[in-house]
Amino acid sequence: MSDPELVGYSTQDNVAVLTVNNPPVNALSPGVPQGVAAGVERANADEAIHAVVLIGSGRTFIAGADIKEFGKIVSGEKGAEVSLNPLLNGIEASEKPVVCAIHGTALGGGLETAMACHYRVAVPEAQVGQPEVKLGIIPGAGGTQRLPRLCGVAKAAEICASGRMVSAQEALESGILDKLVEGDLLEGAIAFARERAASGEPPRRTRDISDRFGDKAQYEPMLAGIRQECAKRARGMTAPLKNVEAVELAPTLPFEEGLEAEAKIFQECLFSDQSKALIHVFFGQRAVGKVPGIAKDTPLLEIKQAAVVGAGTMGGGIAMSYANAGIPVTLKETDQERLNAGLSVIRGNYESSVKKGRLKQEKAEQIMSLIRPTTDYDTFAEADIIVEAVFENMALKKQVFAEIDGVAKPQAILASNTSTLNIDEIAAVTKRPQSVIGHHFFSPANIMPLIEVVRGKETSDTVIATSMNLAKRLRKTAVLVGNCFGFVGNRMFEQYQRQAQFLVEEGATIEQVDRVLREFGMAMGPFAVADLAGIDVGCRVAEENPDQIPDGARTALVACQLYEQGRYGQKTGAGWYKYDGRKPIPDPEVEALIRKSAEDAGIEQRTIGDQEILERTVYALINVGANLLEEGIAVRSVDIDMIYIMGYGFPAYRGGPMFYADLVGLKTIYDRVQHYHNVHGLWWEPAPLLKQLAKPTGSFSHFAEADAQ
């Protein structure tokens, strides 16, 4: 049934105006499509009406379907909307011209609705697109069949497979739009609708357009190129190729048969594990910002100015993040030489962006002017937040916090960029532990989208809430975690890396381990990651925290030897691999070192299969994640998933380690963890929570939901 409040009906002389009013983004929730169809039917029944205009209220046209409906379909919930096609086909069948007026965005089902109209006009700033691929699906309401009828097969395939936003100008030039409206959109759309009605021509139905597909001999090679790009850009994902497959059917099938074929592919994708995972990620990115126990009306501190201590790789990237957000930031180093070196790197980053066309020169200079270099604390009293980004050493961090505690204004937030160290121990050297918090940025800090916000035992709700809100201003996702060694991300990653090193000591090759994890979908293999981050970084953290290795536990032997030899990774041209520029090359010297170390330790090397490599790395992540959930360091399993997808390159189409575990089955995971515990001992002690949930209905997500209630 339609809801008149969701879709308003009004008239301007002989034109009916249908206004979608479903804030905030006019999603196609139940009632909206029905309301549009009912409005078109009403206009057709009224002899005084000659044309129809469909427009959105508020800040956008229709930004897409209601994603919650997809979950209802998969779960078989009664009443879930299965197909919009009957409603959209009804709109397209109108005997009177229907003109869609687009401002903001027309995305997904919004663009499909627009294409079911006979004509499309838009403001120059509008954008359109079919981003369904980002949810692991294809357009399911005619998008893959109507779009190529407007802009051609190759263009439609590229738009659907990439999920990118298309500007109004590009959409006009490619045939998706019919006109750009300068000035008032509604007035322009009504004028256009009257012109079409007065022409006496029958409405132009998108389904009937057949002269825009393009020449098969020309678009087939282009589709092959798109498929190659999909395999490279979206490695491991099935939806991009399914989008190309569906679009390619458009010129070969009658329209109704094309819709049927599209529906089959849509259903196949929607019920896949990849789609379930990507929908989980979609909602997860929104869920992590809602922190249980922190009231919505918690007062926020105003952040007008920032300061960063340390102009190295992390400090410089953090300073850029603030400047990019328009927040003036003071950047401090101990001496002018180090400060100049840090500024040179920052300036080089902006110059590179200008050369690549991502930033205009004037904008780069304006942003750079917001970074104020200094070698003293003279101006730190002006800062609303001070971020410490010095070397990962507790004594040094305590020294810095004692210094900034003495110069910061009373209400300033004092944040540490530590990736492993105890926030409470750092806060203890200040007179304001309630103002101290961890802001663990990921490298490069100006690019990576994640911040682990680490709550100390005395950190105030206001400081937490301000930190979560500040991350949005910095265009990053913040995930709140508790205080322990490595917090969530690095505590889990330590075991992942440890198992990778154990595997090569036991007989796997470095290239094999990296290949298996890349094929699983990780952005990089564990040894390539270690070489990129710096073997010295991990070894120095281990030296700083010897108590993290339990008595009698096996330790990784080779990494420390590489460290002692000065093989730190890419920055020294050699680590686990040798490097020709950034290209990794297997190194026989490291292979010999591994064999010798294994022999000295009495480890008998053997052939290790890919499945064992996958289980011992990924299941290790899951087991530690279960401990973090039970300890309350991670509030929800989705928090862990978002940290790993956004900070560690875990494939989004697998939903994160904890969602992946739910898909595999916690009984299966537990049985394999127990097996490795029996074989390898201490590091594989099954997490009590994993053991508790190891049953057919057990899942980390359900545990977290129940725990939060």
Secondary structure, DSSP 8 states (H G I E B T S, - for coil): ---TTTEEEEEETTEEEEEE--TTTT-B-TTHHHHHHHHHHHHHH-TT--EEEEEE-TT-SB--B-THHHHHHHHT-TT----SHHHHHHHHT-SS-EEEEE-SEEETHHHHHHHHSSEEEE-TT-EEE-GGGGGT----SSHHHHHHHHH-HHHHHHHHHH---EEHHHHHHHTS-SEE--S-HHHHHHHHHHHHHHT------GGG--S-S--HHHHHHHHHHHHHHHHHHTTT-SHHHHHHHHHHHGGGS-HHHHHHHHHHHHHHHHTSHHHHHHHHHHHHHHHTTS-TTS-TT--------EEEE--SHHHHHHHHHHHHTT--EEEE-SSHHHHHHHHHHHHHHHHHHHHTTSS-HHHHHHHHTTEEEESSSTTGGG-SEEEE---S-HHHHHHHHHHHHHHS-TT-EEEE--SSS-HHHHHTTSS-GGGEEEEEE-SSTTT--EEEEE--TT--HHHHHHHHHHHHHTT-EEEEE--STTTTHHHHHHHHHHHHHHHHHHT--HHHHHHHHHHHT-SS-HHHHHHHH-HHHHHHHHHH-GGGS-TT----SHHHHHHHTT--BGGGTBSSSEEETTEEE--HHHHHHHHHHHHHTT-------HHHHHIIIIIHHHHHHHHHHHHTSBS-HHHHHHHHHHHH---GGGT-HHHHHHHH-HHHHHHHHHHHHHHH-GGG---HHHHHH-STT--HHHHHHHHH-
